[in-house]
Amino acid sequence: MYAIVEIAGQQFKVQKDQKIFVHRLAAETGSKVEFDRVLLVDNDGKVNVGAPAIAGAKVTAEVNDHVKGDKVIVFRKKRRKGYEKKNGHRQSFTAITIKDIKVK
């Protein structure tokens, strides 16, 4: 059984006991979070598609940790002008574990 769920503006294909990284959520470590924007559920070949979301379907997850991703270097240069600018960025992520997929 898997589901396609929208978490923090992005769509993820999730299964039970799967660990994924999503954009930073405002939840404490160890707490449970529920996502009710489930777009599709496949239960052993029986596919249920929402329009746009399935009413009554929920995905429950547990927050494991808040981490930062790898550093991305942004370097801008204009040749022969002496212009160089270097900037870095590290995206904040939340590691979650999918606990349950419920369909009404």
PDB file as gemmi writes it, atoms N, CA and C in Angstrom:
CRYST1    1.000    1.000    1.000  90.00  90.00  90.00 P 1                      
ATOM      1  N   MET A   1       0.847  -1.186   0.000  1.00  0.00           N  
ATOM      2  CA  MET A   1       0.000   0.000   0.000  1.00  0.00           C  
ATOM      3  C   MET A   1       0.880   1.231   0.000  1.00  0.00           C  
ATOM      4  N   TYR A   2       0.577   2.157  -0.903  1.00  0.00           N  
ATOM      5  CA  TYR A   2       1.283   3.423  -0.917  1.00  0.00           C  
ATOM      6  C   TYR A   2       0.294   4.551  -1.172  1.00  0.00           C  
ATOM      7  N   ALA A   3       0.744   5.757  -0.894  1.00  0.00           N  
ATOM      8  CA  ALA A   3      -0.096   6.937  -1.091  1.00  0.00           C  
ATOM      9  C   ALA A   3       0.765   8.064  -1.632  1.00  0.00           C  
ATOM     10  N   ILE A   4       0.135   8.947  -2.376  1.00  0.00           N  
ATOM     11  CA  ILE A   4       0.789  10.181  -2.803  1.00  0.00           C  
ATOM     12  C   ILE A   4       0.154  11.304  -1.995  1.00  0.00           C  
ATOM     13  N   VAL A   5       1.005  11.970  -1.216  1.00  0.00           N  
ATOM     14  CA  VAL A   5       0.517  12.963  -0.263  1.00  0.00           C  
ATOM     15  C   VAL A   5       1.277  14.270  -0.475  1.00  0.00           C  
ATOM     16  N   GLU A   6       0.582  15.371  -0.221  1.00  0.00           N  
ATOM     17  CA  GLU A   6       1.210  16.686  -0.340  1.00  0.00           C  
ATOM     18  C   GLU A   6       1.654  17.146   1.044  1.00  0.00           C  
ATOM     19  N   ILE A   7       2.966  17.351   1.174  1.00  0.00           N  
ATOM     20  CA  ILE A   7       3.556  17.784   2.446  1.00  0.00           C  
ATOM     21  C   ILE A   7       4.366  19.046   2.174  1.00  0.00           C  
ATOM     22  N   ALA A   8       4.005  20.121   2.828  1.00  0.00           N  
ATOM     23  CA  ALA A   8       4.717  21.405   2.728  1.00  0.00           C  
ATOM     24  C   ALA A   8       4.855  21.857   1.276  1.00  0.00           C  
ATOM     25  N   GLY A   9       3.788  21.670   0.478  1.00  0.00           N  
ATOM     26  CA  GLY A   9       3.786  22.148  -0.892  1.00  0.00           C  
ATOM     27  C   GLY A   9       4.416  21.222  -1.906  1.00  0.00           C  
ATOM     28  N   GLN A  10       4.929  20.074  -1.485  1.00  0.00           N  
ATOM     29  CA  GLN A  10       5.535  19.104  -2.394  1.00  0.00           C  
ATOM     30  C   GLN A  10       4.805  17.781  -2.288  1.00  0.00           C  
ATOM     31  N   GLN A  11       4.814  17.017  -3.385  1.00  0.00           N  
ATOM     32  CA  GLN A  11       4.150  15.721  -3.410  1.00  0.00           C  
ATOM     33  C   GLN A  11       5.173  14.612  -3.199  1.00  0.00           C  
ATOM     34  N   PHE A  12       4.819  13.652  -2.326  1.00  0.00           N  
ATOM     35  CA  PHE A  12       5.698  12.532  -2.014  1.00  0.00           C  
ATOM     36  C   PHE A  12       4.928  11.230  -2.150  1.00  0.00           C  
ATOM     37  N   LYS A  13       5.593  10.201  -2.666  1.00  0.00           N  
ATOM     38  CA  LYS A  13       5.035   8.850  -2.677  1.00  0.00           C  
ATOM     39  C   LYS A  13       5.543   8.173  -1.415  1.00  0.00           C  
ATOM     40  N   VAL A  14       4.618   7.792  -0.523  1.00  0.00           N  
ATOM     41  CA  VAL A  14       5.015   7.266   0.782  1.00  0.00           C  
ATOM     42  C   VAL A  14       4.403   5.895   1.024  1.00  0.00           C  
ATOM     43  N   GLN A  15       5.113   5.086   1.831  1.00  0.00           N  
ATOM     44  CA  GLN A  15       4.651   3.787   2.291  1.00  0.00           C  
ATOM     45  C   GLN A  15       4.850   3.728   3.795  1.00  0.00           C  
ATOM     46  N   LYS A  16       4.235   2.739   4.418  1.00  0.00           N  
ATOM     47  CA  LYS A  16       4.364   2.592   5.862  1.00  0.00           C  
ATOM     48  C   LYS A  16       5.816   2.288   6.229  1.00  0.00           C  
ATOM     49  N   ASP A  17       6.296   2.858   7.321  1.00  0.00           N  
ATOM     50  CA  ASP A  17       7.652   2.708   7.863  1.00  0.00           C  
ATOM     51  C   ASP A  17       8.744   3.291   6.958  1.00  0.00           C  
ATOM     52  N   GLN A  18       8.383   4.164   6.030  1.00  0.00           N  
ATOM     53  CA  GLN A  18       9.361   4.819   5.163  1.00  0.00           C  
ATOM     54  C   GLN A  18       9.863   6.079   5.833  1.00  0.00           C  
ATOM     55  N   LYS A  19      11.148   6.372   5.670  1.00  0.00           N  
ATOM     56  CA  LYS A  19      11.749   7.585   6.218  1.00  0.00           C  
ATOM     57  C   LYS A  19      12.027   8.540   5.071  1.00  0.00           C  
ATOM     58  N   ILE A  20      11.548   9.785   5.200  1.00  0.00           N  
ATOM     59  CA  ILE A  20      11.750  10.792   4.158  1.00  0.00           C  
ATOM     60  C   ILE A  20      12.161  12.115   4.784  1.00  0.00           C  
ATOM     61  N   PHE A  21      12.756  12.965   3.953  1.00  0.00           N  
ATOM     62  CA  PHE A  21      13.121  14.318   4.346  1.00  0.00           C  
ATOM     63  C   PHE A  21      12.180  15.283   3.637  1.00  0.00           C  
ATOM     64  N   VAL A  22      11.530  16.145   4.402  1.00  0.00           N  
ATOM     65  CA  VAL A  22      10.625  17.154   3.849  1.00  0.00           C  
ATOM     66  C   VAL A  22      11.118  18.522   4.293  1.00  0.00           C  
ATOM     67  N   HIS A  23      10.597  19.566   3.649  1.00  0.00           N  
ATOM     68  CA  HIS A  23      10.960  20.909   4.088  1.00  0.00           C  
ATOM     69  C   HIS A  23      10.551  21.089   5.539  1.00  0.00           C  
ATOM     70  N   ARG A  24      11.255  21.946   6.236  1.00  0.00           N  
ATOM     71  CA  ARG A  24      11.112  22.122   7.681  1.00  0.00           C  
ATOM     72  C   ARG A  24       9.660  22.295   8.109  1.00  0.00           C  
ATOM     73  N   LEU A  25       9.240  21.465   9.064  1.00  0.00           N  
ATOM     74  CA  LEU A  25       7.905  21.536   9.632  1.00  0.00           C  
ATOM     75  C   LEU A  25       7.976  22.166  11.016  1.00  0.00           C  
ATOM     76  N   ALA A  26       6.929  22.853  11.402  1.00  0.00           N  
ATOM     77  CA  ALA A  26       6.868  23.477  12.725  1.00  0.00           C  
ATOM     78  C   ALA A  26       6.297  22.472  13.712  1.00  0.00           C  
ATOM     79  N   ALA A  27       7.084  21.439  14.021  1.00  0.00           N  
ATOM     80  CA  ALA A  27       6.668  20.392  14.959  1.00  0.00           C  
ATOM     81  C   ALA A  27       7.874  19.988  15.797  1.00  0.00           C  
ATOM     82  N   GLU A  28       7.610  19.575  17.015  1.00  0.00           N  
ATOM     83  CA  GLU A  28       8.677  19.162  17.923  1.00  0.00           C  
ATOM     84  C   GLU A  28       9.194  17.772  17.547  1.00  0.00           C  
ATOM     85  N   THR A  29      10.435  17.488  17.881  1.00  0.00           N  
ATOM     86  CA  THR A  29      11.013  16.172  17.660  1.00  0.00           C  
ATOM     87  C   THR A  29      10.288  15.151  18.528  1.00  0.00           C  
ATOM     88  N   GLY A  30       9.873  14.044  17.923  1.00  0.00           N  
ATOM     89  CA  GLY A  30       9.154  12.998  18.641  1.00  0.00           C  
ATOM     90  C   GLY A  30       7.649  13.135  18.587  1.00  0.00           C  
ATOM     91  N   SER A  31       7.154  14.234  18.035  1.00  0.00           N  
ATOM     92  CA  SER A  31       5.705  14.431  17.985  1.00  0.00           C  
ATOM     93  C   SER A  31       5.111  13.778  16.734  1.00  0.00           C  
ATOM     94  N   LYS A  32       3.807  13.587  16.758  1.00  0.00           N  
ATOM     95  CA  LYS A  32       3.080  13.009  15.627  1.00  0.00           C  
ATOM     96  C   LYS A  32       2.478  14.134  14.797  1.00  0.00           C  
ATOM     97  N   VAL A  33       2.532  13.976  13.481  1.00  0.00           N  
ATOM     98  CA  VAL A  33       1.907  14.926  12.570  1.00  0.00           C  
ATOM     99  C   VAL A  33       0.995  14.160  11.621  1.00  0.00           C  
ATOM    100  N   GLU A  34      -0.095  14.811  11.200  1.00  0.00           N  
ATOM    101  CA  GLU A  34      -1.046  14.197  10.275  1.00  0.00           C  
ATOM    102  C   GLU A  34      -1.146  15.053   9.026  1.00  0.00           C  
ATOM    103  N   PHE A  35      -1.181  14.394   7.881  1.00  0.00           N  
ATOM    104  CA  PHE A  35      -1.339  15.071   6.606  1.00  0.00           C  
ATOM    105  C   PHE A  35      -2.642  14.570   5.989  1.00  0.00           C  
ATOM    106  N   ASP A  36      -3.579  15.499   5.756  1.00  0.00           N  
ATOM    107  CA  ASP A  36      -4.876  15.090   5.233  1.00  0.00           C  
ATOM    108  C   ASP A  36      -5.028  15.399   3.747  1.00  0.00           C  
ATOM    109  N   ARG A  37      -4.000  15.930   3.138  1.00  0.00           N  
ATOM    110  CA  ARG A  37      -4.037  16.217   1.695  1.00  0.00           C  
ATOM    111  C   ARG A  37      -3.473  15.022   0.938  1.00  0.00           C  
ATOM    112  N   VAL A  38      -4.242  13.928   0.896  1.00  0.00           N  
ATOM    113  CA  VAL A  38      -3.843  12.691   0.221  1.00  0.00           C  
ATOM    114  C   VAL A  38      -4.448  12.723  -1.176  1.00  0.00           C  
ATOM    115  N   LEU A  39      -3.598  12.613  -2.195  1.00  0.00           N  
ATOM    116  CA  LEU A  39      -4.043  12.754  -3.576  1.00  0.00           C  
ATOM    117  C   LEU A  39      -4.367  11.413  -4.228  1.00  0.00           C  
ATOM    118  N   LEU A  40      -3.697  10.340  -3.810  1.00  0.00           N  
ATOM    119  CA  LEU A  40      -3.912   9.026  -4.415  1.00  0.00           C  
ATOM    120  C   LEU A  40      -3.551   7.957  -3.399  1.00  0.00           C  
ATOM    121  N   VAL A  41      -4.314   6.854  -3.395  1.00  0.00           N  
ATOM    122  CA  VAL A  41      -4.011   5.705  -2.546  1.00  0.00           C  
ATOM    123  C   VAL A  41      -4.115   4.450  -3.398  1.00  0.00           C  
ATOM    124  N   ASP A  42      -3.072   3.613  -3.345  1.00  0.00           N  
ATOM    125  CA  ASP A  42      -3.069   2.326  -4.046  1.00  0.00           C  
ATOM    126  C   ASP A  42      -3.017   1.233  -2.987  1.00  0.00           C  
ATOM    127  N   ASN A  43      -4.092   0.457  -2.894  1.00  0.00           N  
ATOM    128  CA  ASN A  43      -4.187  -0.625  -1.914  1.00  0.00           C  
ATOM    129  C   ASN A  43      -4.214  -1.955  -2.656  1.00  0.00           C  
ATOM    130  N   ASP A  44      -3.030  -2.526  -2.916  1.00  0.00           N  
ATOM    131  CA  ASP A  44      -2.874  -3.808  -3.621  1.00  0.00           C  
ATOM    132  C   ASP A  44      -3.588  -3.815  -4.968  1.00  0.00           C  
ATOM    133  N   GLY A  45      -3.360  -2.806  -5.786  1.00  0.00           N  
ATOM    134  CA  GLY A  45      -3.938  -2.742  -7.116  1.00  0.00           C  
ATOM    135  C   GLY A  45      -5.239  -1.970  -7.200  1.00  0.00           C  
ATOM    136  N   LYS A  46      -5.886  -1.723  -6.080  1.00  0.00           N  
ATOM    137  CA  LYS A  46      -7.116  -0.930  -6.065  1.00  0.00           C  
ATOM    138  C   LYS A  46      -6.730   0.533  -5.857  1.00  0.00           C  
ATOM    139  N   VAL A  47      -6.871   1.320  -6.919  1.00  0.00           N  
ATOM    140  CA  VAL A  47      -6.410   2.703  -6.903  1.00  0.00           C  
ATOM    141  C   VAL A  47      -7.586   3.628  -6.619  1.00  0.00           C  
ATOM    142  N   ASN A  48      -7.380   4.553  -5.671  1.00  0.00           N  
ATOM    143  CA  ASN A  48      -8.371   5.551  -5.308  1.00  0.00           C  
ATOM    144  C   ASN A  48      -7.750   6.922  -5.569  1.00  0.00           C  
ATOM    145  N   VAL A  49      -8.324   7.650  -6.524  1.00  0.00           N  
ATOM    146  CA  VAL A  49      -7.788   8.948  -6.916  1.00  0.00           C  
ATOM    147  C   VAL A  49      -8.724  10.037  -6.418  1.00  0.00           C  
ATOM    148  N   GLY A  50      -8.166  11.072  -5.823  1.00  0.00           N  
ATOM    149  CA  GLY A  50      -8.954  12.182  -5.318  1.00  0.00           C  
ATOM    150  C   GLY A  50      -9.152  13.259  -6.372  1.00  0.00           C  
ATOM    151  N   ALA A  51     -10.073  14.160  -6.095  1.00  0.00           N  
ATOM    152  CA  ALA A  51     -10.322  15.262  -7.009  1.00  0.00           C  
ATOM    153  C   ALA A  51     -10.446  16.561  -6.232  1.00  0.00           C  
ATOM    154  N   PRO A  52      -9.414  17.250  -5.829  1.00  0.00           N  
ATOM    155  CA  PRO A  52      -8.004  16.901  -5.934  1.00  0.00           C  
ATOM    156  C   PRO A  52      -7.517  16.020  -4.787  1.00  0.00           C  
ATOM    157  N   ALA A  53      -8.207  15.989  -3.642  1.00  0.00           N  
ATOM    158  CA  ALA A  53      -7.765  15.168  -2.509  1.00  0.00           C  
ATOM    159  C   ALA A  53      -8.870  14.183  -2.140  1.00  0.00           C  
ATOM    160  N   ILE A  54      -8.470  13.088  -1.500  1.00  0.00           N  
ATOM    161  CA  ILE A  54      -9.417  12.066  -1.067  1.00  0.00           C  
ATOM    162  C   ILE A  54     -10.006  12.500   0.272  1.00  0.00           C  
ATOM    163  N   ALA A  55     -11.325  12.554   0.346  1.00  0.00           N  
ATOM    164  CA  ALA A  55     -11.994  12.975   1.577  1.00  0.00           C  
ATOM    165  C   ALA A  55     -11.865  11.882   2.631  1.00  0.00           C  
ATOM    166  N   GLY A  56     -11.423  12.248   3.823  1.00  0.00           N  
ATOM    167  CA  GLY A  56     -11.318  11.306   4.930  1.00  0.00           C  
ATOM    168  C   GLY A  56     -10.030  10.513   4.986  1.00  0.00           C  
ATOM    169  N   ALA A  57      -9.143  10.691   4.029  1.00  0.00           N  
ATOM    170  CA  ALA A  57      -7.867   9.961   4.038  1.00  0.00           C  
ATOM    171  C   ALA A  57      -6.827  10.760   4.817  1.00  0.00           C  
ATOM    172  N   LYS A  58      -5.998  10.040   5.596  1.00  0.00           N  
ATOM    173  CA  LYS A  58      -4.956  10.685   6.394  1.00  0.00           C  
ATOM    174  C   LYS A  58      -3.682   9.857   6.357  1.00  0.00           C  
ATOM    175  N   VAL A  59      -2.564  10.543   6.415  1.00  0.00           N  
ATOM    176  CA  VAL A  59      -1.258   9.913   6.566  1.00  0.00           C  
ATOM    177  C   VAL A  59      -0.680  10.427   7.875  1.00  0.00           C  
ATOM    178  N   THR A  60      -0.330   9.504   8.759  1.00  0.00           N  
ATOM    179  CA  THR A  60       0.231   9.853  10.062  1.00  0.00           C  
ATOM    180  C   THR A  60       1.735   9.596  10.033  1.00  0.00           C  
ATOM    181  N   ALA A  61       2.487  10.532  10.591  1.00  0.00           N  
ATOM    182  CA  ALA A  61       3.945  10.411  10.608  1.00  0.00           C  
ATOM    183  C   ALA A  61       4.482  10.876  11.956  1.00  0.00           C  
ATOM    184  N   GLU A  62       5.715  10.477  12.233  1.00  0.00           N  
ATOM    185  CA  GLU A  62       6.399  10.889  13.458  1.00  0.00           C  
ATOM    186  C   GLU A  62       7.645  11.670  13.082  1.00  0.00           C  
ATOM    187  N   VAL A  63       7.859  12.800  13.752  1.00  0.00           N  
ATOM    188  CA  VAL A  63       9.028  13.648  13.490  1.00  0.00           C  
ATOM    189  C   VAL A  63      10.237  13.046  14.188  1.00  0.00           C  
ATOM    190  N   ASN A  64      11.270  12.728  13.392  1.00  0.00           N  
ATOM    191  CA  ASN A  64      12.489  12.143  13.954  1.00  0.00           C  
ATOM    192  C   ASN A  64      13.507  13.204  14.350  1.00  0.00           C  
ATOM    193  N   ASP A  65      13.765  14.148  13.448  1.00  0.00           N  
ATOM    194  CA  ASP A  65      14.848  15.099  13.681  1.00  0.00           C  
ATOM    195  C   ASP A  65      14.701  16.288  12.734  1.00  0.00           C  
ATOM    196  N   HIS A  66      15.322  17.393  13.104  1.00  0.00           N  
ATOM    197  CA  HIS A  66      15.446  18.556  12.225  1.00  0.00           C  
ATOM    198  C   HIS A  66      16.908  18.651  11.820  1.00  0.00           C  
ATOM    199  N   VAL A  67      17.168  18.617  10.513  1.00  0.00           N  
ATOM    200  CA  VAL A  67      18.542  18.598  10.004  1.00  0.00           C  
ATOM    201  C   VAL A  67      18.701  19.664   8.924  1.00  0.00           C  
ATOM    202  N   LYS A  68      19.951  19.883   8.543  1.00  0.00           N  
ATOM    203  CA  LYS A  68      20.258  20.784   7.442  1.00  0.00           C  
ATOM    204  C   LYS A  68      20.863  19.965   6.303  1.00  0.00           C  
ATOM    205  N   GLY A  69      20.550  20.362   5.087  1.00  0.00           N  
ATOM    206  CA  GLY A  69      21.057  19.672   3.908  1.00  0.00           C  
ATOM    207  C   GLY A  69      22.488  20.074   3.598  1.00  0.00           C  
ATOM    208  N   ASP A  70      22.993  19.557   2.476  1.00  0.00           N  
ATOM    209  CA  ASP A  70      24.343  19.891   2.043  1.00  0.00           C  
ATOM    210  C   ASP A  70      24.419  21.356   1.614  1.00  0.00           C  
ATOM    211  N   LYS A  71      25.606  21.920   1.733  1.00  0.00           N  
ATOM    212  CA  LYS A  71      25.799  23.313   1.369  1.00  0.00           C  
ATOM    213  C   LYS A  71      25.836  23.456  -0.146  1.00  0.00           C  
ATOM    214  N   VAL A  72      25.113  24.457  -0.627  1.00  0.00           N  
ATOM    215  CA  VAL A  72      25.100  24.791  -2.046  1.00  0.00           C  
ATOM    216  C   VAL A  72      25.813  26.125  -2.210  1.00  0.00           C  
ATOM    217  N   ILE A  73      26.826  26.154  -3.060  1.00  0.00           N  
ATOM    218  CA  ILE A  73      27.591  27.369  -3.300  1.00  0.00           C  
ATOM    219  C   ILE A  73      27.014  28.081  -4.521  1.00  0.00           C  
ATOM    220  N   VAL A  74      26.708  29.373  -4.358  1.00  0.00           N  
ATOM    221  CA  VAL A  74      26.228  30.203  -5.457  1.00  0.00           C  
ATOM    222  C   VAL A  74      27.345  31.189  -5.770  1.00  0.00           C  
ATOM    223  N   PHE A  75      27.910  31.103  -6.976  1.00  0.00           N  
ATOM    224  CA  PHE A  75      29.027  31.959  -7.362  1.00  0.00           C  
ATOM    225  C   PHE A  75      28.648  32.712  -8.626  1.00  0.00           C  
ATOM    226  N   ARG A  76      28.721  34.042  -8.550  1.00  0.00           N  
ATOM    227  CA  ARG A  76      28.399  34.881  -9.698  1.00  0.00           C  
ATOM    228  C   ARG A  76      29.642  35.662 -10.102  1.00  0.00           C  
ATOM    229  N   LYS A  77      29.851  35.768 -11.404  1.00  0.00           N  
ATOM    230  CA  LYS A  77      31.018  36.482 -11.900  1.00  0.00           C  
ATOM    231  C   LYS A  77      30.690  37.098 -13.250  1.00  0.00           C  
ATOM    232  N   LYS A  78      31.171  38.315 -13.455  1.00  0.00           N  
ATOM    233  CA  LYS A  78      31.105  38.940 -14.772  1.00  0.00           C  
ATOM    234  C   LYS A  78      32.535  39.127 -15.248  1.00  0.00           C  
ATOM    235  N   ARG A  79      32.849  38.489 -16.324  1.00  0.00           N  
ATOM    236  CA  ARG A  79      34.240  38.492 -16.755  1.00  0.00           C  
ATOM    237  C   ARG A  79      34.691  39.879 -17.204  1.00  0.00           C  
ATOM    238  N   ARG A  80      35.936  40.154 -16.922  1.00  0.00           N  
ATOM    239  CA  ARG A  80      36.618  41.402 -17.264  1.00  0.00           C  
ATOM    240  C   ARG A  80      36.041  42.635 -16.569  1.00  0.00           C  
ATOM    241  N   LYS A  81      35.174  42.460 -15.588  1.00  0.00           N  
ATOM    242  CA  LYS A  81      34.583  43.598 -14.878  1.00  0.00           C  
ATOM    243  C   LYS A  81      35.010  43.644 -13.412  1.00  0.00           C  
ATOM    244  N   GLY A  82      35.647  42.598 -12.936  1.00  0.00           N  
ATOM    245  CA  GLY A  82      36.073  42.564 -11.540  1.00  0.00           C  
ATOM    246  C   GLY A  82      34.948  42.247 -10.574  1.00  0.00           C  
ATOM    247  N   TYR A  83      33.829  41.748 -11.091  1.00  0.00           N  
ATOM    248  CA  TYR A  83      32.673  41.457 -10.239  1.00  0.00           C  
ATOM    249  C   TYR A  83      32.642  39.975  -9.900  1.00  0.00           C  
ATOM    250  N   GLU A  84      32.750  39.684  -8.615  1.00  0.00           N  
ATOM    251  CA  GLU A  84      32.624  38.308  -8.129  1.00  0.00           C  
ATOM    252  C   GLU A  84      31.834  38.339  -6.836  1.00  0.00           C  
ATOM    253  N   LYS A  85      30.880  37.434  -6.711  1.00  0.00           N  
ATOM    254  CA  LYS A  85      30.092  37.345  -5.492  1.00  0.00           C  
ATOM    255  C   LYS A  85      29.903  35.866  -5.162  1.00  0.00           C  
ATOM    256  N   LYS A  86      30.232  35.499  -3.937  1.00  0.00           N  
ATOM    257  CA  LYS A  86      30.101  34.121  -3.499  1.00  0.00           C  
ATOM    258  C   LYS A  86      29.113  34.069  -2.341  1.00  0.00           C  
ATOM    259  N   ASN A  87      28.179  33.121  -2.418  1.00  0.00           N  
ATOM    260  CA  ASN A  87      27.154  32.994  -1.398  1.00  0.00           C  
ATOM    261  C   ASN A  87      26.897  31.503  -1.180  1.00  0.00           C  
ATOM    262  N   GLY A  88      26.517  31.145   0.020  1.00  0.00           N  
ATOM    263  CA  GLY A  88      26.219  29.753   0.327  1.00  0.00           C  
ATOM    264  C   GLY A  88      24.847  29.618   0.947  1.00  0.00           C  
ATOM    265  N   HIS A  89      24.283  28.407   0.845  1.00  0.00           N  
ATOM    266  CA  HIS A  89      22.949  28.159   1.394  1.00  0.00           C  
ATOM    267  C   HIS A  89      22.851  26.716   1.863  1.00  0.00           C  
ATOM    268  N   ARG A  90      22.225  26.510   3.027  1.00  0.00           N  
ATOM    269  CA  ARG A  90      21.914  25.163   3.522  1.00  0.00           C  
ATOM    270  C   ARG A  90      20.438  25.113   3.846  1.00  0.00           C  
ATOM    271  N   GLN A  91      19.712  24.232   3.156  1.00  0.00           N  
ATOM    272  CA  GLN A  91      18.267  24.105   3.334  1.00  0.00           C  
ATOM    273  C   GLN A  91      17.963  23.348   4.622  1.00  0.00           C  
ATOM    274  N   SER A  92      16.939  23.768   5.330  1.00  0.00           N  
ATOM    275  CA  SER A  92      16.504  23.084   6.549  1.00  0.00           C  
ATOM    276  C   SER A  92      15.470  22.019   6.195  1.00  0.00           C  
ATOM    277  N   PHE A  93      15.673  20.807   6.711  1.00  0.00           N  
ATOM    278  CA  PHE A  93      14.773  19.696   6.464  1.00  0.00           C  
ATOM    279  C   PHE A  93      14.283  19.103   7.778  1.00  0.00           C  
ATOM    280  N   THR A  94      13.179  18.372   7.699  1.00  0.00           N  
ATOM    281  CA  THR A  94      12.671  17.598   8.815  1.00  0.00           C  
ATOM    282  C   THR A  94      12.635  16.136   8.381  1.00  0.00           C  
ATOM    283  N   ALA A  95      13.249  15.270   9.157  1.00  0.00           N  
ATOM    284  CA  ALA A  95      13.227  13.836   8.875  1.00  0.00           C  
ATOM    285  C   ALA A  95      11.994  13.245   9.552  1.00  0.00           C  
ATOM    286  N   ILE A  96      11.124  12.591   8.774  1.00  0.00           N  
ATOM    287  CA  ILE A  96       9.916  11.994   9.329  1.00  0.00           C  
ATOM    288  C   ILE A  96       9.834  10.523   8.928  1.00  0.00           C  
ATOM    289  N   THR A  97       9.119   9.749   9.747  1.00  0.00           N  
ATOM    290  CA  THR A  97       8.842   8.345   9.470  1.00  0.00           C  
ATOM    291  C   THR A  97       7.336   8.184   9.334  1.00  0.00           C  
ATOM    292  N   ILE A  98       6.909   7.574   8.228  1.00  0.00           N  
ATOM    293  CA  ILE A  98       5.487   7.355   7.982  1.00  0.00           C  
ATOM    294  C   ILE A  98       5.028   6.194   8.857  1.00  0.00           C  
ATOM    295  N   LYS A  99       4.013   6.443   9.686  1.00  0.00           N  
ATOM    296  CA  LYS A  99       3.511   5.412  10.612  1.00  0.00           C  
ATOM    297  C   LYS A  99       2.272   4.703  10.097  1.00  0.00           C  
ATOM    298  N   ASP A 100       1.360   5.431   9.440  1.00  0.00           N  
ATOM    299  CA  ASP A 100       0.100   4.818   9.049  1.00  0.00           C  
ATOM    300  C   ASP A 100      -0.532   5.580   7.899  1.00  0.00           C  
ATOM    301  N   ILE A 101      -1.227   4.828   7.029  1.00  0.00           N  
ATOM    302  CA  ILE A 101      -2.012   5.408   5.948  1.00  0.00           C  
ATOM    303  C   ILE A 101      -3.451   4.925   6.148  1.00  0.00           C  
ATOM    304  N   LYS A 102      -4.357   5.867   6.376  1.00  0.00           N  
ATOM    305  CA  LYS A 102      -5.762   5.513   6.636  1.00  0.00           C  
ATOM    306  C   LYS A 102      -6.644   6.067   5.535  1.00  0.00           C  
ATOM    307  N   VAL A 103      -7.556   5.230   5.057  1.00  0.00           N  
ATOM    308  CA  VAL A 103      -8.556   5.653   4.087  1.00  0.00           C  
ATOM    309  C   VAL A 103      -9.925   5.380   4.691  1.00  0.00           C  
ATOM    310  N   LYS A 104     -10.809   6.347   4.564  1.00  0.00           N  
ATOM    311  CA  LYS A 104     -12.134   6.242   5.157  1.00  0.00           C  
ATOM    312  C   LYS A 104     -12.923   5.103   4.539  1.00  0.00           C  
TER     313      LYS A 104                                                      
END                                                                             
